[in-house]
């Protein structure tokens, strides 16, 4: 899940070294002990931005930097301890990815009483939350701001747990309630899977429940990127799902993303996914015909001939 921003390991290590060199160790002490973030999904106080954890590769790179900073900090800490000062803890920084929040009028997207369809004990139910009336949440949504209420709790033989997740069976508890409860609700940010769905289950020993999902807004990815190799293979990206070299054509590519890119604008540049200097030439982009999630890219060498060349594609989108 998401981690809150913590003290930068590199900045902290250099701060400690500077303090040790100048003898101003009290400044390091004044920095205080950083708080550990709970391993829970969080969102910012401002309703305009929601955060997800950075991709695993970004975290691994930052962790490597953190290990180096920790080694430097450890050697400095021994000097500080001799003087009666303990350096603050060094922790890993995880860079967030930003999402744009779009508010909507409160809307009941799902209701097990209309039509009648209660959720039985232990049954996994997958629910599509995008592209459907009455809320008409767009397919670009990656999460919802929602309030979920369980009621008509029947036949519970013990304390109940209403679970919600993007996988089946769901692993995360959304609502906990005693067997004697008649109704209980919880509000927060509900993540969606890649095709705009959630998975729910009730665990109360026996019986069934009804529940409703009321939505008041959604979050969409607004920054998308892809790095594509000359042979059309996908190197890496943000919200990119793949790429290919169009069969039978040199320098002609399709890059696909996990959302509708028609409300986006894009820019591309020639470049290599690894190291070294890229081949010079020209690159143009256009909407991919027949695919709202795709972008067409064409590359040419300096002589104007269609040539297979690696490139970087960046998209900025409205919600």
N, C-alpha and C positions, 0 to 999 in steps of 0.2 A: 504494500500500500504506500501511501504518500509519506514522505518525511518532511518535516519542517526544515527551514534553512538553519544551518548551524555554523559555528565559528570556522572560518576558513583555515585549513591546516597550514597552508603555505604562508599566509599573512601572519598567522599566529607564531609560527616558527621564527620568521624574520623579526617579529616584534620582540620575542624573547631574546634572540641573539643581540639585537640592538640594545636592549635593556642591560644584558650582562656586560656588554662592552663598555657601557657608560656608567655602570654601577647603579642604574636607576631601576632596581628590581621591584620596587614598590609599585611601579606602573603596571608590571605584569600581574601583580597580585590584585590590583584594582580592576582588572578586566573581569574577574569573577569566574566562577565555574559554569561552563555552558550547560544548558538544560538538554537532557536526552529527549528526542521526539518519540511519542508513542507510535507504534506501528499501526496507525489508523489512517484512513482516508480523511483528508482535511481540505478545506477551501478557505480562501482569503476572506478577511472581514469585508472588503469591498466586493459588491456583487458582480463586478465586471470581469473577474478573472478566476479561473479554477485551475488547479495544478495537478499534474500527474507526475509520477517519478520519471526521471530521465531513462533512456534506453540502457540496458545492462552494460553495453560496451562503453558508454560514457561513464558509468559508475566505476567500471573496472579501471579505466584510464585515470580517473580522479583518485581511486584508491591507491594506484601505484604512486601518484604524486604524494598522497597522504603518507604512505609508508616511508618515502624519502624524507618528508618533513618531520615525521615522528622520530626517525633516526637522528636527525639534527637536533630535535627538541630534547631527546633523551640525554644526549651528551651535554646540552646546556643545563638540563634539569639537575644533573649531578653537581654542577657548580652552584646552582641556586640552592640546593639542599644544604651544602656546606655553609652557606650564609643564612640558613634558617628560612629560606623562601622556597615554596613549591610552585613550579610553573603550572599554568592551567592545562586542562586536558586537551589533547589534539584529537579532532574528529573529522570524518570525511564529509565533504560538501557534495550534495547531490543537486545538480542544476535542474530546475523545473521547466516543463514545457507549458506554454500559456494557451488557454482556450478562451473563447469569447462567449459571454453569457447573453442570451436573448430572453427577456421576460415575455410571458404571454398571460392572458387573462386566465385565472384559475379554471382548470378544466379537468373533468373526470374521464381519464383515458381508459380505465378498466374497472369493471364492476361485476362481481360474481353473482349478483342478484338480478342482472339485466343483460342477457338472459340468465336464468337460474343455472348456476354451475359452481356449486360449493367446492372447496378444496379439501379432499379427504386426507386423513392422517397418512404421512409418509410418501405421498405421491408427488413426483417432480412435475411441475407445469412450466412450460416455456411460453412466454407472452411477447408478442411483437409490439413494440411501443412507438415505432416510427411509421410515417406514411399512411396513417389510418385516421379516420374521423373518430371522435369529434375534435381532437386536439390538433391533428394534422402536423405532427412534429416532423421536420424534414429528415431525410436519410442521412444528412451530414451530422446529425446530433451524435455525440459520443457519451453524453450523460444528461440526466434530468435533475431538476430541482423538484422534489416531490414529497408529498405527505401520504403515507400508507396507513390505513386503519383496518384492523381485524375486528370482527364482531360476529354475532350469532355463533358463539363458541359452544359447540355441542359435543358431549361425550368424552371430554378430556379426562384422562385417568391420572394426570400429573401436571406439573408445571409445563407450560407450552413455550415453544420457540418458533417464531415465524422467520424462516431463512430466505435470504435473497442473494443472488450472485449472478455472474455472467457464465457460469459453468454448471453442468449437471453431474451429480447432485450439488445443490448449493451448499457452501460451507460457512457463509457468514450469517450471523444472527442479526436480524433487523429489529424484531420486537420480542421481548420476553414478558410472560404474563403467568399468573397463578391459574390453577384449574378453575377457580371460582370467578375469574374475570368475565365480564360481559362484553367489554369493548376496550381497545387500547390502540393508540396511534404513535407514530414516530415519523419525523420529517428529516430530510437530509439530501445528500447528493447520491443519486442512483446511477452507477456506471452501466453502460450498455455494451453488449458484445459487438463483434464486427458487423453484424447485420441488424443492429438495433433492437436486440431482444434482452429480456431478463429471465431468470429461472427462479421459481419460488417453490417452497415446500413448508409444510407445517409438521412439527414434531411435538405431539402432546399425548402420545400413548394410544389414543383411539379417537374416534369421532371425526368431526369436520369443522371447518370455519368458512365464513364469508370474508371477503376483503375488497377494498377499493384502492385505486391508485389515482391520486389527484396531483396534477402537474401544474406548476406555475412558471416554468421556464426550462431552457435547455442550453447545453454547452456544445460548441462546435470548434473543431480545429480550424485555425485561420492561417497557419504557416505550414506549408507542405514542401518537402524537398526530396530529390532523388539524385543519386550519382550513378551513372550508367556507363559500363565499359563499352569499348568500341565494337565488341561482338554482340552487343545487345543485352548481355547479362546484367542483372541488377546487383550493384555493389553494396549500397546502403542508402538509407533515407529516413525521412520522418513522414509517417502516414502514407508512404508509398507501398504498394502491394506487389509490384513487379514491373518488368520491362522486357521488350523483345525487339529484335531486328526483324523488320517486316520481310517476309519471305519473297525472294525474287527481286529485291530492290537494295541497292547500295545506299548507305547513309540515310536510311529511312527507319524511324523507330516509333514505337508506341510505349508510353509510360503510363501506368495505371496507379490510381490512388484509392483510398478507402472512403471517398465521398464524391459527391457531384462537384465537378470543378468548373461548371459553366459560369458561376458567379465569381470566378477567380480571374486574376491577371497573372501572367507568368513571364519569366525572363530566363534565358539559358545562356551558358557560356561553355566553350570547349575546355576540357580539363581531364586529368587522369585520376582514377580512383586511388592509385598508389602514389608513387613519387615521380620525380622527373618533370621535364618540361613538356607541356602538351603540344601536339601538332597544330600549326597555325591553319586557319581557314575561316569559314563562316558557318553560322548556325541560325536557323529560323524555327519558329514554333507555330502551331495552330491547334484549334480544337480537333479532337479525333472524331471523325465521322462515325456516327452510330454508337458512340460510347461516351456517355456523359461523365464518366470517371477517368477518361483518358486524355492524354495530350500527345499530339503528333510532333515529332522533332526530325528535322532534316539537316545533315551536315555535309559540307563541301570543303575540299582543300583550297589552297590559295589560288589555284588555277581555275576554280569554279566547277570542278568535277565532283559529282557525288562520291563521297568516300566515307568509309566507316571510321568514325572518330568518337572517342569518349567525351562525355559532357556532364555538366551539372545543371539541374533544372530546379528553379525555385518558384513557388506559387504563393501568392497572398490572396486570401479569400474573404469574402463577407460571410456572415453566418448563414 
